[in-house]
Amino acid sequence: MHRMTSTQARHTRRAVLQTAVDAGARCATADPDLFFRGDDEPATDWQARRADAVRLCVGCPARTACMELALRDGDGRATRDDMVRAGLTGPELAAARDRQAVRLAAAVDADRDTEGQELDRLVVKLRAEAITSPDSVRYGAVRSTALRTAAQTDRLRTLAAQIRQIRTARRARAGWEVAA
């Protein structure tokens, strides 16, 4: 899996970040309780589990995407050490969120843009379709490689046209002129 840099994560929309986490997070097979302090759990027990959770996150290829989502979601409180996400404790997440408050507000606003979300969804779908081998998928009674390839090409063209249509409309609303 491709590792996303923190700069890339900051400029990426929620749908793409979530896809990166879903596709490659090391914690996907871990016990979710590892990342959260139990009610009335002794500090020494939590510290040991917290250290295990942080170690699991450190080498995770989805760590930056996970951190960006945690910051956008408002995870972590400055006064409570009761969770780990992306290798950071609750107070560490709260401090990072405070330092990046203006940027995060803009990112959250952009995430609420439903047309932008649709654009992100289509781009993710286009990329997934583009890397799928036509030989690996059966399309009903279509057995010929040439026909499967043609069907895939049609789907790619349709997705690209939908993306182009949304981008053109957004650019026109923003006052961009059609490129020559």
SEDREN-465017 format. One record per residue: residue number from 0; residue in three letters; x, y, z of N, C-alpha, C in turn. Coordinates in Angstrom, 3 decimals, always signed. Example, Ala and Ser with C-alpha at 12.3 -4.5 7.8 and 13.67 -1.06 7.14 Angstrom:
BEGIN
{site 0 'ala' {+13.190 -5.690 +7.800} {+12.300 -4.500 +7.800} {+13.200 -3.300 +7.800}}
{site 1 'ser' {+12.850 -2.250 +7.080} {+13.670 -1.060 +7.140} {+12.900 +0.030 +7.870}}
***
This chain:
BEGIN
{site 0 'met' {+0.838 -1.186 +0.000} {+0.000 +0.000 +0.000} {+0.877 +1.241 +0.000}}
{site 1 'his' {+0.483 +2.233 -0.740} {+1.187 +3.511 -0.810} {+1.005 +4.252 +0.513}}
{site 2 'arg' {+2.099 +4.759 +1.068} {+2.029 +5.563 +2.290} {+1.770 +7.014 +1.917}}
{site 3 'met' {+0.806 +7.591 +2.549} {+0.429 +8.974 +2.305} {+1.247 +9.872 +3.232}}
{site 4 'thr' {+1.773 +10.960 +2.713} {+2.495 +11.901 +3.558} {+1.499 +12.761 +4.325}}
{site 5 'ser' {+1.970 +13.424 +5.373} {+1.069 +14.281 +6.143} {+0.560 +15.443 +5.306}}
{site 6 'thr' {+1.389 +15.952 +4.398} {+0.948 +17.038 +3.514} {-0.157 +16.542 +2.587}}
{site 7 'gln' {+0.010 +15.343 +2.035} {-1.035 +14.782 +1.180} {-2.324 +14.586 +1.969}}
{site 8 'ala' {-2.211 +14.065 +3.186} {-3.397 +13.820 +4.009} {-4.148 +15.109 +4.297}}
{site 9 'arg' {-3.416 +16.178 +4.560} {-4.060 +17.463 +4.867} {-4.875 +17.995 +3.696}}
{site 10 'his' {-4.469 +17.647 +2.476} {-5.136 +18.165 +1.281} {-6.094 +17.151 +0.658}}
{site 11 'thr' {-6.331 +16.073 +1.351} {-7.166 +15.001 +0.811} {-8.543 +15.040 +1.463}}
{site 12 'arg' {-9.537 +14.682 +0.685} {-10.910 +14.686 +1.177} {-11.195 +13.444 +2.004}}
{site 13 'arg' {-12.204 +13.549 +2.832} {-12.578 +12.493 +3.781} {-12.759 +11.128 +3.110}}
{site 14 'ala' {-13.427 +11.062 +1.986} {-13.697 +9.771 +1.340} {-12.400 +9.053 +0.976}}
{site 15 'val' {-11.440 +9.785 +0.472} {-10.169 +9.183 +0.072} {-9.382 +8.766 +1.307}}
{site 16 'leu' {-9.397 +9.596 +2.353} {-8.725 +9.241 +3.604} {-9.315 +7.961 +4.188}}
{site 17 'gln' {-10.643 +7.886 +4.210} {-11.298 +6.705 +4.771} {-10.982 +5.464 +3.946}}
{site 18 'thr' {-10.919 +5.608 +2.641} {-10.560 +4.483 +1.773} {-9.142 +4.007 +2.089}}
{site 19 'ala' {-8.221 +4.936 +2.302} {-6.841 +4.566 +2.641} {-6.788 +3.821 +3.960}}
{site 20 'val' {-7.543 +4.274 +4.943} {-7.568 +3.597 +6.247} {-8.197 +2.215 +6.105}}
{site 21 'asp' {-9.321 +2.142 +5.409} {-10.010 +0.857 +5.235} {-9.146 -0.160 +4.500}}
{site 22 'ala' {-8.347 +0.315 +3.556} {-7.548 -0.587 +2.727} {-6.272 -1.059 +3.399}}
{site 23 'gly' {-5.726 -0.291 +4.349} {-4.408 -0.676 +4.824} {-4.108 -0.511 +6.290}}
{site 24 'ala' {-5.088 -0.246 +7.124} {-4.813 -0.041 +8.544} {-4.413 -1.342 +9.229}}
{site 25 'arg' {-3.315 -1.289 +9.966} {-2.838 -2.462 +10.695} {-3.783 -2.845 +11.827}}
{site 26 'cys' {-4.561 -1.903 +12.309} {-5.458 -2.167 +13.439} {-6.741 -2.893 +13.022}}
{site 27 'ala' {-6.923 -3.094 +11.726} {-8.165 -3.708 +11.246} {-8.417 -5.076 +11.880}}
{site 28 'thr' {-7.364 -5.790 +12.209} {-7.520 -7.124 +12.796} {-7.249 -7.121 +14.301}}
{site 29 'ala' {-6.946 -5.956 +14.850} {-6.652 -5.855 +16.285} {-7.941 -5.712 +17.090}}
{site 30 'asp' {-7.851 -6.001 +18.362} {-8.972 -5.822 +19.282} {-9.202 -4.322 +19.472}}
{site 31 'pro' {-10.390 -3.809 +19.169} {-10.653 -2.372 +19.314} {-10.431 -1.869 +20.744}}
{site 32 'asp' {-10.603 -2.739 +21.727} {-10.412 -2.331 +23.118} {-8.965 -1.944 +23.414}}
{site 33 'leu' {-8.032 -2.362 +22.569} {-6.631 -2.005 +22.747} {-6.441 -0.487 +22.711}}
{site 34 'phe' {-7.287 +0.212 +21.984} {-7.111 +1.634 +21.717} {-7.892 +2.559 +22.655}}
{site 35 'phe' {-8.667 +1.984 +23.580} {-9.486 +2.797 +24.471} {-9.349 +2.323 +25.911}}
{site 36 'arg' {-9.202 +3.264 +26.811} {-9.085 +2.955 +28.238} {-10.461 +2.591 +28.781}}
{site 37 'gly' {-10.499 +1.523 +29.516} {-11.751 +1.084 +30.112} {-12.144 +1.946 +31.296}}
{site 38 'asp' {-13.429 +1.973 +31.592} {-13.903 +2.704 +32.764} {-13.241 +2.114 +34.006}}
{site 39 'asp' {-12.740 +2.953 +34.865} {-12.099 +2.553 +36.122} {-10.889 +1.641 +35.921}}
{site 40 'glu' {-10.287 +1.672 +34.740} {-9.093 +0.863 +34.488} {-7.900 +1.512 +35.187}}
{site 41 'pro' {-7.108 +0.738 +35.919} {-5.931 +1.306 +36.585} {-4.958 +1.909 +35.560}}
{site 42 'ala' {-4.317 +2.995 +35.957} {-3.408 +3.711 +35.059} {-2.286 +2.809 +34.562}}
{site 43 'thr' {-1.765 +1.931 +35.400} {-0.661 +1.067 +34.975} {-1.099 +0.091 +33.887}}
{site 44 'asp' {-2.312 -0.435 +34.002} {-2.826 -1.337 +32.963} {-3.004 -0.580 +31.645}}
{site 45 'trp' {-3.583 +0.619 +31.727} {-3.804 +1.428 +30.529} {-2.480 +1.814 +29.884}}
{site 46 'gln' {-1.493 +2.181 +30.665} {-0.203 +2.588 +30.115} {+0.431 +1.464 +29.303}}
{site 47 'ala' {+0.305 +0.233 +29.776} {+0.867 -0.910 +29.044} {+0.109 -1.135 +27.735}}
{site 48 'arg' {-1.214 -1.098 +27.792} {-2.008 -1.286 +26.571} {-1.816 -0.124 +25.609}}
{site 49 'arg' {-1.731 +1.093 +26.149} {-1.510 +2.274 +25.321} {-0.185 +2.151 +24.569}}
{site 50 'ala' {+0.842 +1.689 +25.241} {+2.150 +1.507 +24.588} {+2.046 +0.477 +23.461}}
{site 51 'asp' {+1.285 -0.594 +23.679} {+1.079 -1.601 +22.621} {+0.341 -0.992 +21.432}}
{site 52 'ala' {-0.660 -0.179 +21.722} {-1.433 +0.459 +20.649} {-0.553 +1.417 +19.850}}
{site 53 'val' {+0.251 +2.193 +20.536} {+1.135 +3.142 +19.852} {+2.123 +2.380 +18.973}}
{site 54 'arg' {+2.680 +1.272 +19.494} {+3.618 +0.463 +18.694} {+2.949 -0.084 +17.442}}
{site 55 'leu' {+1.710 -0.514 +17.549} {+0.988 -1.030 +16.385} {+0.798 +0.071 +15.339}}
{site 56 'cys' {+0.524 +1.282 +15.790} {+0.282 +2.405 +14.877} {+1.557 +2.910 +14.197}}
{site 57 'val' {+2.682 +2.812 +14.878} {+3.911 +3.436 +14.381} {+4.256 +2.999 +12.964}}
{site 58 'gly' {+4.151 +1.731 +12.653} {+4.517 +1.264 +11.311} {+3.353 +1.132 +10.354}}
{site 59 'cys' {+2.207 +1.642 +10.722} {+1.007 +1.474 +9.897} {+1.072 +2.349 +8.649}}
{site 60 'pro' {+0.826 +1.766 +7.467} {+0.844 +2.553 +6.235} {-0.312 +3.556 +6.143}}
{site 61 'ala' {-1.340 +3.368 +6.944} {-2.498 +4.273 +6.901} {-2.463 +5.305 +8.029}}
{site 62 'arg' {-1.343 +5.401 +8.718} {-1.260 +6.253 +9.909} {-1.593 +7.720 +9.629}}
{site 63 'thr' {-1.046 +8.309 +8.594} {-1.304 +9.734 +8.346} {-2.765 +9.988 +7.974}}
{site 64 'ala' {-3.351 +9.083 +7.209} {-4.768 +9.229 +6.869} {-5.619 +9.084 +8.128}}
{site 65 'cys' {-5.264 +8.135 +8.989} {-5.981 +7.923 +10.248} {-5.873 +9.152 +11.142}}
{site 66 'met' {-4.668 +9.725 +11.223} {-4.477 +10.916 +12.048} {-5.313 +12.087 +11.530}}
{site 67 'glu' {-5.317 +12.267 +10.239} {-6.102 +13.367 +9.661} {-7.583 +13.182 +9.957}}
{site 68 'leu' {-8.089 +11.953 +9.826} {-9.494 +11.697 +10.146} {-9.767 +11.947 +11.629}}
{site 69 'ala' {-8.844 +11.520 +12.500} {-9.021 +11.741 +13.942} {-9.090 +13.227 +14.258}}
{site 70 'leu' {-8.224 +14.011 +13.629} {-8.233 +15.449 +13.859} {-9.528 +16.076 +13.353}}
{site 71 'arg' {-9.970 +15.676 +12.170} {-11.220 +16.218 +11.614} {-12.426 +15.802 +12.437}}
{site 72 'asp' {-12.363 +14.602 +13.032} {-13.485 +14.104 +13.839} {-13.506 +14.687 +15.242}}
{site 73 'gly' {-12.430 +15.378 +15.627} {-12.369 +15.963 +16.967} {-12.037 +14.947 +18.041}}
{site 74 'asp' {-11.374 +13.862 +17.683} {-11.022 +12.834 +18.666} {-9.984 +13.353 +19.651}}
{site 75 'gly' {-10.080 +12.878 +20.868} {-9.111 +13.204 +21.905} {-9.472 +14.458 +22.673}}
{site 76 'arg' {-9.193 +14.409 +23.975} {-9.421 +15.564 +24.843} {-8.134 +15.869 +25.593}}
{site 77 'ala' {-7.872 +17.133 +25.792} {-6.639 +17.558 +26.448} {-6.536 +17.046 +27.883}}
{site 78 'thr' {-7.664 +16.861 +28.523} {-7.674 +16.501 +29.939} {-7.854 +15.018 +30.216}}
{site 79 'arg' {-7.993 +14.193 +29.161} {-8.231 +12.755 +29.388} {-7.336 +11.910 +28.508}}
{site 80 'asp' {-6.554 +11.082 +29.141} {-5.715 +10.121 +28.433} {-6.492 +8.806 +28.384}}
{site 81 'asp' {-7.400 +8.708 +27.409} {-8.284 +7.546 +27.386} {-8.385 +6.877 +26.012}}
{site 82 'met' {-7.495 +7.264 +25.087} {-7.572 +6.669 +23.754} {-6.246 +6.813 +23.027}}
{site 83 'val' {-6.108 +6.017 +21.956} {-4.975 +6.129 +21.036} {-5.559 +6.045 +19.636}}
{site 84 'arg' {-5.126 +6.967 +18.794} {-5.513 +6.906 +17.384} {-4.341 +7.436 +16.574}}
{site 85 'ala' {-3.938 +6.681 +15.576} {-2.809 +7.033 +14.708} {-1.515 +7.168 +15.514}}
{site 86 'gly' {-1.438 +6.447 +16.611} {-0.230 +6.485 +17.430} {-0.161 +7.663 +18.376}}
{site 87 'leu' {-1.222 +8.444 +18.458} {-1.261 +9.597 +19.359} {-2.301 +9.373 +20.450}}
{site 88 'thr' {-1.994 +9.869 +21.653} {-2.949 +9.783 +22.751} {-3.990 +10.890 +22.598}}
{site 89 'gly' {-5.032 +10.817 +23.397} {-6.068 +11.847 +23.359} {-5.526 +13.248 +23.559}}
{site 90 'pro' {-4.688 +13.493 +24.597} {-4.126 +14.837 +24.775} {-3.235 +15.275 +23.606}}
{site 91 'glu' {-2.508 +14.344 +22.999} {-1.670 +14.691 +21.846} {-2.529 +15.081 +20.647}}
{site 92 'leu' {-3.621 +14.360 +20.437} {-4.543 +14.716 +19.357} {-5.166 +16.089 +19.604}}
{site 93 'ala' {-5.568 +16.346 +20.842} {-6.174 +17.640 +21.173} {-5.191 +18.776 +20.917}}
{site 94 'ala' {-3.935 +18.580 +21.286} {-2.916 +19.618 +21.060} {-2.700 +19.852 +19.565}}
{site 95 'ala' {-2.640 +18.783 +18.797} {-2.461 +18.918 +17.340} {-3.667 +19.612 +16.721}}
{site 96 'arg' {-4.855 +19.287 +17.208} {-6.081 +19.915 +16.684} {-6.085 +21.411 +17.000}}
{site 97 'asp' {-5.628 +21.790 +18.182} {-5.560 +23.209 +18.539} {-4.570 +23.952 +17.647}}
{site 98 'arg' {-3.414 +23.331 +17.375} {-2.396 +23.972 +16.528} {-2.884 +24.155 +15.092}}
{site 99 'gln' {-3.782 +23.268 +14.646} {-4.206 +23.278 +13.246} {-5.677 +23.649 +13.083}}
{site 100 'ala' {-6.222 +24.378 +14.031} {-7.663 +24.652 +14.060} {-8.187 +25.302 +12.787}}
{site 101 'val' {-7.495 +26.279 +12.261} {-7.974 +26.988 +11.065} {-7.988 +26.048 +9.865}}
{site 102 'arg' {-6.892 +25.310 +9.678} {-6.811 +24.377 +8.550} {-7.874 +23.289 +8.670}}
{site 103 'leu' {-8.060 +22.768 +9.883} {-9.041 +21.702 +10.077} {-10.463 +22.189 +9.825}}
{site 104 'ala' {-10.767 +23.416 +10.212} {-12.109 +23.970 +9.951} {-12.375 +24.016 +8.450}}
{site 105 'ala' {-11.382 +24.430 +7.684} {-11.543 +24.473 +6.224} {-11.694 +23.066 +5.659}}
{site 106 'ala' {-10.933 +22.107 +6.187} {-11.024 +20.723 +5.700} {-12.391 +20.127 +6.006}}
{site 107 'val' {-12.909 +20.389 +7.202} {-14.231 +19.872 +7.574} {-15.303 +20.491 +6.683}}
{site 108 'asp' {-15.196 +21.791 +6.399} {-16.145 +22.436 +5.480} {-16.086 +21.801 +4.098}}
{site 109 'ala' {-14.878 +21.537 +3.620} {-14.719 +20.903 +2.304} {-15.308 +19.497 +2.308}}
{site 110 'asp' {-15.166 +18.781 +3.427} {-15.726 +17.428 +3.527} {-17.252 +17.438 +3.458}}
{site 111 'arg' {-17.852 +18.532 +3.870} {-19.325 +18.639 +3.853} {-19.866 +18.934 +2.456}}
{site 112 'asp' {-18.986 +19.251 +1.537} {-19.350 +19.566 +0.156} {-19.799 +18.263 -0.531}}
{site 113 'thr' {-21.107 +18.074 -0.682} {-21.617 +16.818 -1.229} {-21.192 +16.594 -2.676}}
{site 114 'glu' {-21.120 +17.650 -3.446} {-20.665 +17.504 -4.826} {-19.197 +17.079 -4.837}}
{site 115 'gly' {-18.423 +17.638 -3.945} {-17.021 +17.246 -3.822} {-16.884 +15.807 -3.362}}
{site 116 'gln' {-17.765 +15.380 -2.471} {-17.754 +13.990 -2.013} {-18.047 +13.042 -3.180}}
{site 117 'glu' {-19.007 +13.419 -3.999} {-19.332 +12.607 -5.176} {-18.141 +12.554 -6.124}}
{site 118 'leu' {-17.483 +13.672 -6.305} {-16.288 +13.719 -7.145} {-15.209 +12.792 -6.579}}
{site 119 'asp' {-14.988 +12.851 -5.276} {-14.009 +11.959 -4.639} {-14.385 +10.494 -4.836}}
{site 120 'arg' {-15.669 +10.187 -4.649} {-16.138 +8.803 -4.801} {-15.887 +8.306 -6.222}}
{site 121 'leu' {-16.174 +9.152 -7.208} {-15.969 +8.765 -8.604} {-14.484 +8.582 -8.920}}
{site 122 'val' {-13.636 +9.440 -8.372} {-12.191 +9.317 -8.605} {-11.670 +8.016 -8.003}}
{site 123 'val' {-12.098 +7.688 -6.790} {-11.676 +6.430 -6.154} {-12.163 +5.239 -6.991}}
{site 124 'lys' {-13.396 +5.318 -7.455} {-13.961 +4.239 -8.278} {-13.201 +4.101 -9.602}}
{site 125 'leu' {-12.865 +5.229 -10.222} {-12.106 +5.215 -11.475} {-10.737 +4.566 -11.260}}
{site 126 'arg' {-10.050 +4.960 -10.196} {-8.727 +4.375 -9.914} {-8.823 +2.875 -9.673}}
{site 127 'ala' {-9.820 +2.461 -8.909} {-9.993 +1.031 -8.629} {-10.283 +0.261 -9.916}}
{site 128 'glu' {-11.127 +0.818 -10.752} {-11.468 +0.164 -12.030} {-10.243 +0.107 -12.931}}
{site 129 'ala' {-9.440 +1.164 -12.929} {-8.275 +1.225 -13.817} {-7.220 +0.192 -13.469}}
{site 130 'ile' {-7.117 -0.177 -12.197} {-6.095 -1.165 -11.816} {-6.624 -2.591 -11.789}}
{site 131 'thr' {-7.911 -2.757 -12.050} {-8.509 -4.089 -12.085} {-8.271 -4.722 -13.444}}
{site 132 'ser' {-7.763 -5.927 -13.425} {-7.546 -6.639 -14.680} {-8.880 -7.126 -15.222}}
{site 133 'pro' {-9.141 -6.925 -16.509} {-10.401 -7.410 -17.083} {-10.521 -8.932 -16.978}}
{site 134 'asp' {-9.394 -9.610 -16.870} {-9.409 -11.069 -16.765} {-9.836 -11.556 -15.387}}
{site 135 'ser' {-9.758 -10.669 -14.375} {-10.060 -11.092 -13.014} {-11.543 -10.986 -12.666}}
{site 136 'val' {-12.340 -10.405 -13.556} {-13.751 -10.196 -13.269} {-14.592 -10.797 -14.390}}
{site 137 'arg' {-15.619 -11.492 -14.028} {-16.559 -12.050 -15.016} {-17.749 -11.114 -15.139}}
{site 138 'tyr' {-18.123 -10.793 -16.323} {-19.249 -9.908 -16.574} {-20.366 -10.711 -17.219}}
{site 139 'gly' {-21.127 -11.385 -16.389} {-22.238 -12.186 -16.889} {-21.732 -13.267 -17.829}}
{site 140 'ala' {-22.301 -13.322 -19.002} {-21.954 -14.359 -19.974} {-20.768 -13.955 -20.854}}
{site 141 'val' {-20.189 -12.776 -20.605} {-19.081 -12.306 -21.426} {-17.829 -13.112 -21.085}}
{site 142 'arg' {-17.346 -13.897 -22.044} {-16.198 -14.751 -21.795} {-14.959 -14.262 -22.535}}
{site 143 'ser' {-15.141 -13.531 -23.572} {-14.033 -13.080 -24.392} {-13.248 -11.973 -23.683}}
{site 144 'thr' {-11.926 -12.103 -23.689} {-11.070 -11.082 -23.089} {-11.275 -9.743 -23.781}}
{site 145 'ala' {-11.390 -9.759 -25.089} {-11.588 -8.514 -25.839} {-12.894 -7.831 -25.431}}
{site 146 'leu' {-13.948 -8.614 -25.231} {-15.230 -8.027 -24.827} {-15.170 -7.507 -23.394}}
{site 147 'arg' {-14.484 -8.234 -22.505} {-14.339 -7.761 -21.118} {-13.517 -6.478 -21.083}}
{site 148 'thr' {-12.468 -6.421 -21.898} {-11.637 -5.218 -21.968} {-12.447 -4.041 -22.507}}
{site 149 'ala' {-13.260 -4.286 -23.511} {-14.110 -3.229 -24.072} {-15.125 -2.747 -23.037}}
{site 150 'ala' {-15.688 -3.688 -22.270} {-16.647 -3.311 -21.231} {-15.968 -2.459 -20.156}}
{site 151 'gln' {-14.747 -2.841 -19.784} {-14.010 -2.067 -18.791} {-13.680 -0.673 -19.338}}
{site 152 'thr' {-13.278 -0.601 -20.580} {-12.967 +0.690 -21.208} {-14.195 +1.585 -21.208}}
{site 153 'asp' {-15.351 +1.019 -21.491} {-16.595 +1.794 -21.463} {-16.871 +2.331 -20.054}}
{site 154 'arg' {-16.672 +1.492 -19.031} {-16.885 +1.945 -17.657} {-15.908 +3.062 -17.297}}
{site 155 'leu' {-14.649 +2.911 -17.708} {-13.654 +3.949 -17.444} {-14.030 +5.257 -18.127}}
{site 156 'arg' {-14.481 +5.176 -19.369} {-14.892 +6.388 -20.094} {-16.094 +7.048 -19.427}}
{site 157 'thr' {-17.039 +6.247 -18.973} {-18.229 +6.780 -18.309} {-17.846 +7.491 -17.014}}
{site 158 'leu' {-16.989 +6.852 -16.207} {-16.540 +7.469 -14.960} {-15.772 +8.765 -15.241}}
{site 159 'ala' {-14.887 +8.735 -16.225} {-14.107 +9.927 -16.577} {-15.026 +11.053 -17.047}}
{site 160 'ala' {-16.059 +10.719 -17.796} {-17.005 +11.731 -18.266} {-17.781 +12.340 -17.094}}
{site 161 'gln' {-18.174 +11.508 -16.136} {-18.881 +12.014 -14.961} {-17.981 +12.952 -14.156}}
{site 162 'ile' {-16.726 +12.572 -13.987} {-15.759 +13.406 -13.267} {-15.570 +14.733 -14.000}}
{site 163 'arg' {-15.389 +14.659 -15.296} {-15.196 +15.864 -16.119} {-16.407 +16.794 -16.011}}
{site 164 'gln' {-17.609 +16.229 -16.021} {-18.831 +17.027 -15.937} {-18.897 +17.777 -14.604}}
{site 165 'ile' {-18.617 +17.100 -13.500} {-18.657 +17.747 -12.185} {-17.576 +18.828 -12.094}}
{site 166 'arg' {-16.371 +18.501 -12.532} {-15.279 +19.481 -12.463} {-15.569 +20.712 -13.326}}
{site 167 'thr' {-16.117 +20.497 -14.517} {-16.441 +21.612 -15.408} {-17.493 +22.519 -14.766}}
{site 168 'ala' {-18.524 +21.910 -14.168} {-19.574 +22.696 -13.518} {-19.011 +23.478 -12.330}}
{site 169 'arg' {-18.155 +22.860 -11.539} {-17.552 +23.541 -10.383} {-16.669 +24.699 -10.838}}
{site 170 'arg' {-15.917 +24.479 -11.882} {-15.034 +25.534 -12.395} {-15.852 +26.701 -12.951}}
{site 171 'ala' {-16.933 +26.379 -13.639} {-17.781 +27.439 -14.202} {-18.391 +28.274 -13.078}}
{site 172 'arg' {-18.859 +27.624 -12.010} {-19.418 +28.364 -10.870} {-18.368 +29.222 -10.181}}
{site 173 'ala' {-17.111 +28.770 -10.218} {-16.020 +29.514 -9.584} {-15.504 +30.636 -10.482}}
{site 174 'gly' {-16.042 +30.753 -11.704} {-15.640 +31.814 -12.603} {-14.482 +31.466 -13.523}}
{site 175 'trp' {-14.115 +30.223 -13.579} {-13.044 +29.813 -14.494} {-13.591 +29.776 -15.905}}
{site 176 'glu' {-12.801 +30.189 -16.848} {-13.209 +30.089 -18.230} {-12.746 +28.755 -18.794}}
{site 177 'val' {-13.370 +28.346 -19.860} {-13.003 +27.092 -20.493} {-11.583 +27.217 -21.035}}
{site 178 'ala' {-10.761 +26.230 -20.734} {-9.366 +26.256 -21.204} {-9.343 +26.045 -22.710}}
{site 179 'ala' {-8.448 +26.767 -23.358} {-8.327 +26.663 -24.806} {-7.606 +25.403 -25.189}}
***
